[in-house]
């Protein structure tokens, strides 16, 4: 007999930090595209209606506000993940062969989602990657913001211009993660509901 309320899957703190991260990342991406348009790295610009801030100074204000929100919230998320064992339980163990197997299954539409409380290898790799990308974004952003004060860090990225490229490609990686994440949620709507309730129901037979 199944419990109608489901079983625990996501602790409250994880759910709160998740949705704060969603807001912060959305603001950072849209304001970042406006900042990029002011001095593009490549021969294209993002459509103005896809950006936030109205103009460069406005976009910078949104970007810095969201940056601090992401940093503080991210530190809470990472600290909780390590100290509570959440990362160890959800994201480990992980092997390249398992990731390749599950990615291949996902591309063929054969990746099972019977137990939403357990991440498959593809999900584990994606979540670990986006955490690393978040760290890279913050560090490269610091170099762009204060190139003199963070000169030593900047040397690892190719100085100011190199940090801009690192920042751009890390942003592109996060956008790719968001797109895949949204697609997967659309394919398995139970995952969306569980990020509000914290519980998952068994898959209907």
Contact map, one row per residue, 1 for C-alpha under 8 A:
1110000000000000000000000000000000000000000000000000000000000000000000000000000000000000000000000000000000000000000000000000000000000000000000000000000000000000000000000000000000000000000000000000000000000
1111010000000000000000000000000000000000000000000000000000000000000000000000000000000000000000000000000000000000000000000000000000000000000000000000000000000000000000000000000000000000000000000000000001000
1111111000000000000000000000000000000000000000000000000000000000000000000000000000000000000000000000000000000000000000000000000000000000000000000000000000000000000000000000000000000000000000000000000010000
0111110000000000000000000000000000000000000000000000000000000000000000000000000000000000000000000000000000000000000000000000000000000000000000000000000000000000000000000000000000000000000000000000000010000
0011111000000000000000000000000000000000000000000000000000000000000000000000000000000000000000000000000000000000000000000000000000000000000000000000000000000000000000000000000000000000000000000000001110000
0111111100000000000000000000000000000000000000000000000000000000000000000000000000000000000000000000000000000000000000000000000000000000000000000000000000000000000000000000000000000000000000000000001111000
0010111110000000000000000000000000000000000000000000000000000000000000000000000000000000000000000000000000000000000000000000000000000000000000000000000000000000000000000000000000000000000000000000001110000
0000011111100000000000000000000000000000000000000000000000000000000000000000000000000000000000000000000000000000000010000000000000000000000000000000000000000000000000000000000000000000000000000000011100000
0000001111100000000000000000000000000000000000000000000000000000000000000000000000000000000000000000000000000000000110000000000000000000000000000000000000000000000000000000000000000000000000000100011100000
0000000111110110000000000000000000000000000000000000000000000000000000000000000000000000000000000000000000000000000010000000000000000000000000000000000000000000000000000000000000000000000000000110011000000
0000000111111110000000000000000000000000000000000000000000000000000000000000000000000000000000000000000000000000000000000000000000000000000000000000000000000000000000000000000000000000000000000000010000000
0000000001111111000000000000000000000000000000000000000000000000000000000000000000000000000000000000000000000000000000000000000000000000000000000000000000000000000000000000000000000000000000000000010000000
0000000000111111100000000000000000000000000000000000000000000000000000000000100000000000000000000000000000000000000000000000000000000000000000000000000000000000000000000000000000000000000000000000000000000
0000000001111111110000000000000000000000000000000000000000000000000000000000100000000000000000000000000000000000000000000000000000000000000000000000000000000000000000000000000000000000000000000000000000000
0000000001111111111000000000000000000000000000000000000000000000000000000000000000000000000000000000000000000000000000000000000000000000000000000000000000000000000000000000000000000000000000000011010000000
0000000000011111111100000000000000000000000000000000000000000000000000000000000000000000000000000000000000000000000000000000000000000000000000000000000000000000000000000000000000000000000000000000000000000
0000000000001111111110000000000000000000000000000000000000000000000000001101100000000000000000000000000000000000000000000000000000000000000000000000000000000000000000000000000000000000000000000000000000000
0000000000000111111111000000000000000000000000000000000000000000000000000000000000000000000000000000000000000000000000000000000000000000000000000000000000000000000000000000000000000000000000000000000000000
0000000000000011111111100000000000000000000000000000000000000000000000000000000000000000000000000000000000000000000000000000000000000000000000000000000000000000000000000000000000000000000000000000000000000
0000000000000001111111110000000000000000000000000000000000000000000011001000000000000000000000000000000000000000000000000000000000000000000000000000000000000000000000000000000000000000000000000000000000000
0000000000000000111111111000000000000000000000000000000000000000000001001100000000000000000000000000000000000000000000000000000000000000000000000000000000000000000000000000000000000000000000000000000000000
0000000000000000011111111100000000000000000000000000000000000000000000000000000000000000000000000000000000000000000000000000000000000000000000000000000000000000000000000000000000000000000000000000000000000
0000000000000000001111111110000000000000000000000000000000000000000000000000000000000000000000000000000000000000000000000000000000000000000000000000000000000000000000000000000000000000000000000000000000000
0000000000000000000111111111000000000000000000000000000000000000011011000000000000000000000000000000000000000000000000000000000000000000000000000000000000000000000000000000000000000000000000000000000000000
0000000000000000000011111111100000000000000000000000000000000000010001000000000000000000000000000000000000000000000000000000000000000000000000000000000000000000000000000000000000000000000000000000000000000
0000000000000000000001111111110000000000000000000000000000000000000000000000000000000000000000000000000000000000000000000000000000000000000000000000000000000000000000000000000000000000000000000000000000000
0000000000000000000000111111111000000000000000000001000000000110010000000000000000000000000000000000000000000000000000000000000000000000000000000000000000000000000000000000000000000000000000000000000000000
0000000000000000000000011111111100000000000000000000000000000110011000000000000000000000000000000000000000000000000000000000000000000000000000000000000000000000000000000000000000000000000000000000000000000
0000000000000000000000001111111110000000000000000000000000000000000000000000000000000000000000000000000000000000000000000000000000000000000000000000000000000000000000000010001000000000000000000000000000000
0000000000000000000000000111111111000000000000000111000000000000000000000000000000000000000000000000000000000000000000000000000000000000000000000000000000000000000000000000000000000000000000000000000000000
0000000000000000000000000011111111100000000000000011100000110110000000000000000000000000000000000000000000000000000000000000000000000000000000000000000000000000000000000000000000000000000000000000000000000
0000000000000000000000000001111111110000000000000010000000110010000000000000000000000000000000000000000000000000000000000000000000000000000000000000000000000000000000000000000000000000000000000000000000000
0000000000000000000000000000111111111000000001000111000000000000000000000000000000000000000000000000000000000000000000000000000000000000000000000000000000000000000000000000000000000000000000000000000000000
0000000000000000000000000000011111111100000001010011111100100000000000000000000000000000000000000000000000000000000000000000000000000000000000000000000000000000000000000000000000000000000000000000000000000
0000000000000000000000000000001111111110000000000000000100110000000000000000000000000000000000000000000000000000000000000000000000000000000000000000000000000000000000000000000000000000000000000000000000000
0000000000000000000000000000000111111111100010000000000000000000000000000000000000000000000000000000000000000000000000000000000000000000000000000000000000000000000000000000000000000000000000000000000000000
0000000000000000000000000000000011111111000011000000000000000000000000000000000000000000000000000000000000000000000000000000000000000000000000000000000000000000000000000000000000000000000000000000000000000
0000000000000000000000000000000001111111000000000000000100000000000000000000000000000000000000000000000000000000000000000000000000000000000000000000000000000000000000000000000000000000000000000000000000000
0000000000000000000000000000000000111111100000000000000000000000000000000000000000000000000000000000000000000000000000000000000000000000000000000000000000000000000000000000000000000000000000000000000000000
0000000000000000000000000000000000011111111110000000000000000000000000000000000000000000000000000000000000000000000000000000000000000000000000000000000000000000000000000000000000000000000000000000000000000
0000000000000000000000000000000000010011111000000000000000000000000000000000000000000000000000000000000000000000000000000000000000000000000000000000000000000000000010000000000000000000000000000000000000000
0000000000000000000000000000000000000001111110000000000000000000000000000000000000000000000000000000000000000000000000000000000000000000000000000000000000000000000000000000000000000000000000000000000000000
0000000000000000000000000000000000000001111110000000000000000000000000000000000000000000000000000000000000000000000000000000000000000000000000000000000000000000000000000000000000000000000000000000000000000
0000000000000000000000000000000000000001011111000000000000000000000000000000000000000000000000000000000000000000000000000000000000000000000000000000000000000000000000000000000000000000000000000000000000000
0000000000000000000000000000000000011001011111100000000000000000000000000000000000000000000000000000000000000000000000000000000000000000000000000000000000000000000000000000000000000000000000000000000000000
0000000000000000000000000000000011001000000111110110000000000000000000000000000000000000000000000000000000000000000000000000000000000000000000000000000000000000000000000000000000000000000000000000000000000
0000000000000000000000000000000000000000000011111110000000000000000000000000000000000000000000000000000000000000000000000000000000000000000000000000000000000000000000000000000000000000000000000000000000000
0000000000000000000000000000000001000000000001111110000000000000000000000000000000000000000000000000000000000000000000000000000000000000000000000000000000000000000000000000000000000000000000000000000000000
0000000000000000000000000000000000000000000000111111000000000000000000000000000000000000000000000000000000000000000000000000000000000000000000000000000000000000000000000000000000000000000000000000000000000
0000000000000000000000000000010010000000000001111111000000000000000000000000000000000000000000000000000000000000000000000000000000000000000000000000000000000000000000000000000000000000000000000000000000000
0000000000000000000000000000011111000000000001111111110000000000000000000000000000000000000000000000000000000000000000000000000000000000000000000000000000000000000000000000000000000000000000000000000000000
0000000000000000000000000010011011000000000000001111110000100100000000000000000000000000000000000000000000000000000000000000000000000000000000000000000000000000000000000000000000000000000000000000000000000
0000000000000000000000000000001001000000000000000011111111111100000000000000000000000000000000000000000000000000000000000000000000000000000000000000000000000000000000000000000000000000000000000000000000000
0000000000000000000000000000000001000000000000000011111101100000000000000000000000000000000000000000000000000000000000000000000000000000000000000000000000000000000000000000000000000000000000000000000000000
0000000000000000000000000000000001000000000000000000111111100000000000000000000000000000000000000000000000000000000000000000000000000000000000000000000000000000000000000000000000000000000000000000000000000
0000000000000000000000000000000001100100000000000000111111110000000000000000000000000000000000000000000000000000000000000000000000000000000000000000000000000000000000000000000000000000000000000000000000000
0000000000000000000000000000000000000000000000000000101111111000000000000000000000000000000000000000000000000000000000000000000000000000000000000000000000000000000000000000000000000000000000000000000000000
0000000000000000000000000000000000000000000000000000111111111100000000000000000000000000000000000000000000000000000000000000000000000000000000000000000000000000000000000000000000000000000000000000000000000
0000000000000000000000000000001101100000000000000001111111111110000000000000000000000000000000000000000000000000000000000000000000000000000000000000000000000000000000000000000000000000000000000000000000000
0000000000000000000000000000001100100000000000000000100111111111000000000000000000000000000000000000000000000000000000000000000000000000000000000000000000000000000000000000000000000000000000000000000000000
0000000000000000000000000000000000000000000000000000100011111111100000000000000000000000000000000000000000000000000000000000000000000000000000000000000000000000000000000000000000000000000000000000000000000
0000000000000000000000000011001000000000000000000001100001111111110000000000000000000000000000000000000000000000000000000000000000000000000000000000000000000000000000000000000000000000000000000000000000000
0000000000000000000000000011001100000000000000000000000000111111111000000000000000000000000000000000000000000000000000000000000000000000000000000000000000000000000000000000000000000000000000000000000000000
0000000000000000000000000000000000000000000000000000000000011111111100000000000000000000000000000000000000000000000000000000000000000000000000000000000000000000000000000000000000000000000000000000000000000
0000000000000000000000000000000000000000000000000000000000001111111110000000000000000000000000000000000000000000000000000000000000000000000000000000000000000000000000000000000000000000000000000000000000000
0000000000000000000000011011000000000000000000000000000000000111111111000000000000000000000000000000000000000000000000000000000000000000000000000000000000000000000000000000000000000000000000000000000000000
0000000000000000000000010001000000000000000000000000000000000011111111100000000000000000000000000000000000000000000000000000000000000000010000000000000000000000000000000000000000000000000000000000000000000
0000000000000000000000000000000000000000000000000000000000000001111111110000000000000000000000000000000000000000000000000000000000000000000000000000000000000000000000000000000000000000000000000000000000000
0000000000000000000100010000000000000000000000000000000000000000111111111000000000000000000000000000000000000000000000000000000000000000000000000000000000000000000000000000000000000000000000000000000000000
0000000000000000000110011000000000000000000000000000000000000000011111111100000000000000000000000000000000000000000000000000000000000000000000000000000000000000000000000000000000000000000000000000000000000
0000000000000000000000000000000000000000000000000000000000000000001111111110000000000000000000000000000000000000000000000000000000000000010000000000000000000000000000000000000000000000000000000000000000000
0000000000000000000000000000000000000000000000000000000000000000000111111111000000000000000000000000000000000000000000000000000000000000000000000000000000000000000000000000000000000000000000000000000000000
0000000000000000100110000000000000000000000000000000000000000000000011111111100000000000000000000000000000000000000000000000000000000000000000000000000000000000000000000000000000000000000000000000000000000
0000000000000000100010000000000000000000000000000000000000000000000001111111110000000000000000000000000000000000000000000000000000000000000000000000000000000000000000000000000000000000000000000000000000000
0000000000000000000000000000000000000000000000000000000000000000000000111111111000000000000000000000000000000000000000000000000000000000000000000000000000000000000000000000000000000000000000000000000000000
0000000000000000100000000000000000000000000000000000000000000000000000011111111100000000000000000000000000000000000000000000000000000000000000000000000000000000000000000000000000000000000000000000000000000
0000000000001100100000000000000000000000000000000000000000000000000000001111111110000000000000000000000000000000000000000000000000000000000000000000000000000000000000000000000000000000000000000000000000000
0000000000000000000000000000000000000000000000000000000000000000000000000111111111000000000000000000000000000000000000000000000000000000000000000000000000000000000000000000000000000000000000000000000000000
0000000000000000000000000000000000000000000000000000000000000000000000000011111111100000000000000000000000000000000000000000000000000000000000000000000000000000000000000000000000000000000000000000000000000
0000000000000000000000000000000000000000000000000000000000000000000000000001111111111100000000000000000000000000000000000000000000000000000000000000000000000000000000000000000000000000000000000000000000000
0000000000000000000000000000000000000000000000000000000000000000000000000000111111111111000000000000000000000000000000000000000000000000000000000000000000000000000000000000000000000000000000000000000000000
0000000000000000000000000000000000000000000000000000000000000000000000000000011111111111000000000000000000000000000000000000000000000000000000000000000000000000000000000000000000000000000000000000000000000
0000000000000000000000000000000000000000000000000000000000000000000000000000001111111100000000000000000000000000000000000000000000000000000000000000000000000000000000000000000000000000000000000000000000000
0000000000000000000000000000000000000000000000000000000000000000000000000000000111111110000000000000000000000000000000000000000000000000000000000000000000000000000000000000000000000000000000000000000000000
0000000000000000000000000000000000000000000000000000000000000000000000000000000111111111100000000000000000000000000000000000000000000000000000000000000000000000000000000000000000000000000000000000000000000
0000000000000000000000000000000000000000000000000000000000000000000000000000000111111111110000000000000000000000000000000000000000000000000000000000000000000000000000000000000000000000000000000000000000000
0000000000000000000000000000000000000000000000000000000000000000000000000000000011011111111100000000000000000000000000000000000000000000000000000000000000000000000000000000000000000000000000000000000000000
0000000000000000000000000000000000000000000000000000000000000000000000000000000011001111111110000000000000000000000000000000000000000000000000000000000000000000000000000000000000000000000000000000000000000
0000000000000000000000000000000000000000000000000000000000000000000000000000000000001111111100000000000000000000000000000000000000000000000000000000000000000000000000000000000000000000000000000000000000000
0000000000000000000000000000000000000000000000000000000000000000000000000000000000000111111100000000000000000000000001100001000000000000000000000000000000000000000000000000000000000000000000000000000000000
0000000000000000000000000000000000000000000000000000000000000000000000000000000000000011111111000000000000000000000000100001101100000000000000000000000000000000000000000000000000000000000000000000000000000
0000000000000000000000000000000000000000000000000000000000000000000000000000000000000011111111000000000000000000000000000001000000000000000000000000000000000000000000000000000000000000000000000000000000000
0000000000000000000000000000000000000000000000000000000000000000000000000000000000000001001111100000000000000000000000000000000000000000000000000000000000000000000000000000000000000000000000000000000000000
0000000000000000000000000000000000000000000000000000000000000000000000000000000000000000001111110110000000000000000000001001100000000000000000000000000000000000000000000000000000000000000000000000000000000
0000000000000000000000000000000000000000000000000000000000000000000000000000000000000000000011111110000000000000000000001000000000000000000000000000000000000000000000000000000000000000000000000000000000000
0000000000000000000000000000000000000000000000000000000000000000000000000000000000000000000001111111000000000000000000000000000000000000000000000000000000000000000000000000000000000000000000000000000000000
0000000000000000000000000000000000000000000000000000000000000000000000000000000000000000000000111111100000000000000000000000000000000000000000000000000000000000000000000000000000000000000000000000000000000
0000000000000000000000000000000000000000000000000000000000000000000000000000000000000000000001111111110000000000000000001100000000000000000000000000000000000000000000000000000000000000000000000000000000000
0000000000000000000000000000000000000000000000000000000000000000000000000000000000000000000001111111111000000000000000001100100000000000000000000000000000000000000000000000000000000000000000000000000000000
0000000000000000000000000000000000000000000000000000000000000000000000000000000000000000000000011111111100000000000000000100000000000000000000000000000000000000000000000000000000000000000000000000000000000
0000000000000000000000000000000000000000000000000000000000000000000000000000000000000000000000001111111110000000000000000000000000000000000000000000000000000000000000000000000000000000000000000000000000000
0000000000000000000000000000000000000000000000000000000000000000000000000000000000000000000000000111111111000010000000011100000000000000000000000000000000000000000000000000000000000000000000000000000000000
0000000000000000000000000000000000000000000000000000000000000000000000000000000000000000000000000011111111100000000000000100000000000000000000000000000000000000000000000000000000000000000000000000000000000
0000000000000000000000000000000000000000000000000000000000000000000000000000000000000000000000000001111111110000000000000000000000000000000000000000000000000000000000000000000000000000000000000000000000000
0000000000000000000000000000000000000000000000000000000000000000000000000000000000000000000000000000111111111110000000000000000000000000000000000000000000000000000000000000000000000000000000000000000000000
0000000000000000000000000000000000000000000000000000000000000000000000000000000000000000000000000000011111111110000000000000000000000000000000000000000000000000000000000000000000000000000000000000000000000
0000000000000000000000000000000000000000000000000000000000000000000000000000000000000000000000000000001111111100000000000000000000000000000000000000000000000000000000000000000000000000000000000000000000000
0000000000000000000000000000000000000000000000000000000000000000000000000000000000000000000000000000000111111110000000000000000000000000000000000000000000000000000000000000000000000000000000000000000000000
0000000000000000000000000000000000000000000000000000000000000000000000000000000000000000000000000000000011111110000000000000000000000000000000000000000000000000000000000000000000000000000000000000000000000
0000000000000000000000000000000000000000000000000000000000000000000000000000000000000000000000000000000011111111000000000000000000000000000000000000000000000000000000000000000000000000000000000000000000000
0000000000000000000000000000000000000000000000000000000000000000000000000000000000000000000000000000010011011111100000000000000000000000000000000000000000000000000000000000000000000000000000000000000000000
0000000000000000000000000000000000000000000000000000000000000000000000000000000000000000000000000000000000000111110000000000000000000000000000000000000000000000000000000000000000000000000000000000000000000
0000000000000000000000000000000000000000000000000000000000000000000000000000000000000000000000000000000000000011111100000000000000000000000000000000000000000000000000000000000000000000000100000000000000000
0000000000000000000000000000000000000000000000000000000000000000000000000000000000000000000000000000000000000001111100000000000000000000000000000000000000000000000000000000000000000000000000000000000001100
0000000000000000000000000000000000000000000000000000000000000000000000000000000000000000000000000000000000000000111111000000000000000000000000000000000000000000000000000000000000000000000000000000000001100
0000000010000000000000000000000000000000000000000000000000000000000000000000000000000000000000000000000000000000111111100000000000000000000000000000000000000000000000000000000000000000000000100000000100000
0000000111000000000000000000000000000000000000000000000000000000000000000000000000000000000000000000000000000000001111100000000000000000000000000000000000000000000000000000000000000000000000000000000100000
0000000000000000000000000000000000000000000000000000000000000000000000000000000000000000010000000000000000000000001111110000000000000000000000000000000000000000000000000000000000000000000000000000000000000
0000000000000000000000000000000000000000000000000000000000000000000000000000000000000000011000000000000000000000000111111111000000000000000000000000000000000000000000000000000000000000000000000000000000000
0000000000000000000000000000000000000000000000000000000000000000000000000000000000000000000000000000010000000000000001111111000000000000000000000000000000000000000000000000000000000000000000000000000000000
0000000000000000000000000000000000000000000000000000000000000000000000000000000000000000000001100110010000000000000000111111100000000000000000000000000000000000000000000000000000000000000000000000000000000
0000000000000000000000000000000000000000000000000000000000000000000000000000000000000000000000000111011000000000000000111111110000000000000000000000000000000000000000000000000000000000000000000000000000000
0000000000000000000000000000000000000000000000000000000000000000000000000000000000000000000000000000000000000000000000111111111000000000000000000000000000000000000000000000000000000000000000000000000000000
0000000000000000000000000000000000000000000000000000000000000000000000000000000000000000011101000000000000000000000000111111111100000000000000000000000000000000000000000000000000000000000000000000000000000
0000000000000000000000000000000000000000000000000000000000000000000000000000000000000000001001000010000000000000000000001111111110000000000000000000000000000000000000000000000000000000000000000000000000000
0000000000000000000000000000000000000000000000000000000000000000000000000000000000000000000000000000000000000000000000000111111111000000000000000000000000000000000000000000000010000000000000000000000000000
0000000000000000000000000000000000000000000000000000000000000000000000000000000000000000001000000000000000000000000000000011111111100000000000000000000000000000000000000000000000000000000000000000000000000
0000000000000000000000000000000000000000000000000000000000000000000000000000000000000000001000000000000000000000000000000001111111110000000000000000000000000000000000000000000000000000000000000000000000000
0000000000000000000000000000000000000000000000000000000000000000000000000000000000000000000000000000000000000000000000000000111111111000000000000000000000000000000000000000000000000000000000000000000000000
0000000000000000000000000000000000000000000000000000000000000000000000000000000000000000000000000000000000000000000000000000011111111100000000000000000000000000000000000000110010000000000000000000000000000
0000000000000000000000000000000000000000000000000000000000000000000000000000000000000000000000000000000000000000000000000000001111111110000000000000000000000000000000000000000000000000000000000000000000000
0000000000000000000000000000000000000000000000000000000000000000000000000000000000000000000000000000000000000000000000000000000111111111000000000000000000000000000000000000000000000000000000000000000000000
0000000000000000000000000000000000000000000000000000000000000000000000000000000000000000000000000000000000000000000000000000000011111111100000000000000000000000000000000110110000000000000000000000000000000
0000000000000000000000000000000000000000000000000000000000000000000000000000000000000000000000000000000000000000000000000000000001111111110000000000000000000000000000000100010000000000000000000000000000000
0000000000000000000000000000000000000000000000000000000000000000000000000000000000000000000000000000000000000000000000000000000000111111111000000000000000000000000000000000000000000000000000000000000000000
0000000000000000000000000000000000000000000000000000000000000000000000000000000000000000000000000000000000000000000000000000000000011111111100000000000000000000000001100100000000000000000000000000000000000
0000000000000000000000000000000000000000000000000000000000000000000000000000000000000000000000000000000000000000000000000000000000001111111110000000000000000000000001100110000000000000000000000000000000000
0000000000000000000000000000000000000000000000000000000000000000001000100000000000000000000000000000000000000000000000000000000000000111111111000000000000000000000000000000000000000000000000000000000000000
0000000000000000000000000000000000000000000000000000000000000000000000000000000000000000000000000000000000000000000000000000000000000011111111100000000010000000000000000000000000000000000000000000000000000
0000000000000000000000000000000000000000000000000000000000000000000000000000000000000000000000000000000000000000000000000000000000000001111111110000000001001000001101100000000000000000000000000000000000000
0000000000000000000000000000000000000000000000000000000000000000000000000000000000000000000000000000000000000000000000000000000000000000111111111000000000000000001100100000000000000000000000000000000000000
0000000000000000000000000000000000000000000000000000000000000000000000000000000000000000000000000000000000000000000000000000000000000000011111111110010000000000000000000000000000000000000000000000000000000
0000000000000000000000000000000000000000000000000000000000000000000000000000000000000000000000000000000000000000000000000000000000000000001111111111111011000011001000000000000000000000000000000000000000000
0000000000000000000000000000000000000000000000000000000000000000000000000000000000000000000000000000000000000000000000000000000000000000000111111110000000000001001100000000000000000000000000000000000000000
0000000000000000000000000000000000000000000000000000000000000000000000000000000000000000000000000000000000000000000000000000000000000000000011111110000000000000000000000000000000000000000000000000000000000
0000000000000000000000000000000000000000000000000000000000000000000000000000000000000000000000000000000000000000000000000000000000000000000001111111110000000000000000000000000000000000000000000000000000000
0000000000000000000000000000000000000000000000000000000000000000000000000000000000000000000000000000000000000000000000000000000000000000000001111111111001000011000000000000000000000000000000000000000000000
0000000000000000000000000000000000000000000000000000000000000000000000000000000000000000000000000000000000000000000000000000000000000000000000100111111000000000000000000000000000000000000000000000000000000
0000000000000000000000000000000000000000000000000000000000000000000000000000000000000000000000000000000000000000000000000000000000000000000000100111111000000000000000000000000000000000000000000000000000000
0000000000000000000000000000000000000000000000000000000000000000000000000000000000000000000000000000000000000000000000000000000000000000000001100111111111000000000000000000000000000000000000000000000000000
0000000000000000000000000000000000000000000000000000000000000000000000000000000000000000000000000000000000000000000000000000000000000000000000100011111111100010000000000000000000000000000000000000000000000
0000000000000000000000000000000000000000000000000000000000000000000000000000000000000000000000000000000000000000000000000000000000000000000000000000011111110000000000000000000000000000000000000000000000000
0000000000000000000000000000000000000000000000000000000000000000000000000000000000000000000000000000000000000000000000000000000000000000001000100000011111111000000000000000000000000000000000000000000000000
0000000000000000000000000000000000000000000000000000000000000000000000000000000000000000000000000000000000000000000000000000000000000000000100100010011111111111011000000000000000000000000000000000000000000
0000000000000000000000000000000000000000000000000000000000000000000000000000000000000000000000000000000000000000000000000000000000000000000000000000001111111110000000000000000000000000000000000000000000000
0000000000000000000000000000000000000000000000000000000000000000000000000000000000000000000000000000000000000000000000000000000000000000000000000000000111111110000000000000000000000000000000000000000000000
0000000000000000000000000000000000000000000000000000000000000000000000000000000000000000000000000000000000000000000000000000000000000000000100000000000011111111011001000000000000000000000000000000000000000
0000000000000000000000000000000000000000000000000000000000000000000000000000000000000000000000000000000000000000000000000000000000000000000000000000000001111111111000000000000000000000000000000000000000000
0000000000000000000000000000000000000000000000000000000000000000000000000000000000000000000000000000000000000000000000000000000000000000000000100010001001111111111000000000000000000000000000000000000000000
0000000000000000000000000000000000000000000000000000000000000000000000000000000000000000000000000000000000000000000000000000000000000000000000110010000001001111111100000000000000000000000000000000000000000
0000000000000000000000000000000000000000000000000000000000000000000000000000000000000000000000000000000000000000000000000000000000000000000000000000000000000111111110000000000000000000000000000000000000000
0000000000000000000000000000000000000000000000000000000000000000000000000000000000000000000000000000000000000000000000000000000000000000000000000000000001001111111111000000000000000000000000000000000000000
0000000000000000000000000000000000000000000000000000000000000000000000000000000000000000000000000000000000000000000000000000000000000000000110110000000001001111111111100000000000000000000000000000000000000
0000000000000000000000000000000000000000000000000000000000000000000000000000000000000000000000000000000000000000000000000000000000000000000110010000000000000001111111110000000000000000000000000000000000000
0000000000000000000000000000000000000000100000000000000000000000000000000000000000000000000000000000000000000000000000000000000000000000000000000000000000000000111111111000000000000000000000000000000000000
0000000000000000000000000000000000000000000000000000000000000000000000000000000000000000000000000000000000000000000000000000000000000001100100000000000000001000011111111100000000000000000000000000000000000
0000000000000000000000000000000000000000000000000000000000000000000000000000000000000000000000000000000000000000000000000000000000000001100110000000000000000000001111111110000000000000000000000000000000000
0000000000000000000000000000000000000000000000000000000000000000000000000000000000000000000000000000000000000000000000000000000000000000000000000000000000000000000111111111000000000000000000000000000000000
0000000000000000000000000000000000000000000000000000000000000000000000000000000000000000000000000000000000000000000000000000000000000000000000000000000000000000000011111111100000000000000000000000000000000
0000000000000000000000000000000000000000000000000000000000000000000000000000000000000000000000000000000000000000000000000000000000001101100000000000000000000000000001111111110000000000000000000000000000000
0000000000000000000000000000100000000000000000000000000000000000000000000000000000000000000000000000000000000000000000000000000000001000100000000000000000000000000000111111111000000000000000000000000000000
0000000000000000000000000000000000000000000000000000000000000000000000000000000000000000000000000000000000000000000000000000000000000000000000000000000000000000000000011111111100000000000000000000000000000
0000000000000000000000000000000000000000000000000000000000000000000000000000000000000000000000000000000000000000000000000000000001001000000000000000000000000000000000001111111110000000000000000000000000000
0000000000000000000000000000000000000000000000000000000000000000000000000000000000000000000000000000000000000000000000000000000001001100000000000000000000000000000000000111111111000000000000000000000000000
0000000000000000000000000000100000000000000000000000000000000000000000000000000000000000000000000000000000000000000000000000000000000000000000000000000000000000000000000011111111100000000000000000000000000
0000000000000000000000000000000000000000000000000000000000000000000000000000000000000000000000000000000000000000000000000000000000000000000000000000000000000000000000000001111111110000000000000000000000000
0000000000000000000000000000000000000000000000000000000000000000000000000000000000000000000000000000000000000000000000000000010001000000000000000000000000000000000000000000111111111000000000000000000000000
0000000000000000000000000000000000000000000000000000000000000000000000000000000000000000000000000000000000000000000000000000000000000000000000000000000000000000000000000000011111111100000000000000000000000
0000000000000000000000000000000000000000000000000000000000000000000000000000000000000000000000000000000000000000000000000000000000000000000000000000000000000000000000000000001111111110000000000000000000000
0000000000000000000000000000000000000000000000000000000000000000000000000000000000000000000000000000000000000000000000000000000000000000000000000000000000000000000000000000000111111111000000000000000000000
0000000000000000000000000000000000000000000000000000000000000000000000000000000000000000000000000000000000000000000000000000000000000000000000000000000000000000000000000000000011111111100000000000000000000
0000000000000000000000000000000000000000000000000000000000000000000000000000000000000000000000000000000000000000000000000000000000000000000000000000000000000000000000000000000001111111110000000000000000000
0000000000000000000000000000000000000000000000000000000000000000000000000000000000000000000000000000000000000000000000000000000000000000000000000000000000000000000000000000000000111111111000000000000000000
0000000000000000000000000000000000000000000000000000000000000000000000000000000000000000000000000000000000000000000000000000000000000000000000000000000000000000000000000000000000011111111100000000000000000
0000000000000000000000000000000000000000000000000000000000000000000000000000000000000000000000000000000000000000000000000000000000000000000000000000000000000000000000000000000000001111111111110000000000000
0000000000000000000000000000000000000000000000000000000000000000000000000000000000000000000000000000000000000000000000000000000000000000000000000000000000000000000000000000000000000111111110000000000000000
0000000000000000000000000000000000000000000000000000000000000000000000000000000000000000000000000000000000000000000000000000000000000000000000000000000000000000000000000000000000000011111110000000000000000
0000000000000000000000000000000000000000000000000000000000000000000000000000000000000000000000000000000000000000100000000000000000000000000000000000000000000000000000000000000000000001111111110000000000000
0000000000000000000000000000000000000000000000000000000000000000000000000000000000000000000000000000000000000000000000000000000000000000000000000000000000000000000000000000000000000000111111111000000000000
0000000000000000000000000000000000000000000000000000000000000000000000000000000000000000000000000000000000000000000000000000000000000000000000000000000000000000000000000000000000000000100111111100000110000
0000000000000000000000000000000000000000000000000000000000000000000000000000000000000000000000000000000000000000000100000000000000000000000000000000000000000000000000000000000000000000100111111110000100000
0000000000000000000000000000000000000000000000000000000000000000000000000000000000000000000000000000000000000000000000000000000000000000000000000000000000000000000000000000000000000000100111111111000000000
0000000000000000000000000000000000000000000000000000000000000000000000000000000000000000000000000000000000000000000000000000000000000000000000000000000000000000000000000000000000000000000011111111100000000
0000000011000000000000000000000000000000000000000000000000000000000000000000000000000000000000000000000000000000000000000000000000000000000000000000000000000000000000000000000000000000000001111111111100000
0000000001000010000000000000000000000000000000000000000000000000000000000000000000000000000000000000000000000000000000000000000000000000000000000000000000000000000000000000000000000000000000111111111000000
0000000000000010000000000000000000000000000000000000000000000000000000000000000000000000000000000000000000000000000000000000000000000000000000000000000000000000000000000000000000000000000000011111110000000
0000000000000000000000000000000000000000000000000000000000000000000000000000000000000000000000000000000000000000000000000000000000000000000000000000000000000000000000000000000000000000000000001111111000000
0000000111110010000000000000000000000000000000000000000000000000000000000000000000000000000000000000000000000000000000000000000000000000000000000000000000000000000000000000000000000000000000000111111100000
0000111111000000000000000000000000000000000000000000000000000000000000000000000000000000000000000000000000000000000000000000000000000000000000000000000000000000000000000000000000000000000000000110111110000
0000111110000000000000000000000000000000000000000000000000000000000000000000000000000000000000000000000000000000000110000000000000000000000000000000000000000000000000000000000000000000000001100100011111000
0011111000000000000000000000000000000000000000000000000000000000000000000000000000000000000000000000000000000000000000000000000000000000000000000000000000000000000000000000000000000000000001000000001111100
0100010000000000000000000000000000000000000000000000000000000000000000000000000000000000000000000000000000000000011000000000000000000000000000000000000000000000000000000000000000000000000000000000000111110
0000000000000000000000000000000000000000000000000000000000000000000000000000000000000000000000000000000000000000011000000000000000000000000000000000000000000000000000000000000000000000000000000000000011111
0000000000000000000000000000000000000000000000000000000000000000000000000000000000000000000000000000000000000000000000000000000000000000000000000000000000000000000000000000000000000000000000000000000001111
0000000000000000000000000000000000000000000000000000000000000000000000000000000000000000000000000000000000000000000000000000000000000000000000000000000000000000000000000000000000000000000000000000000000111
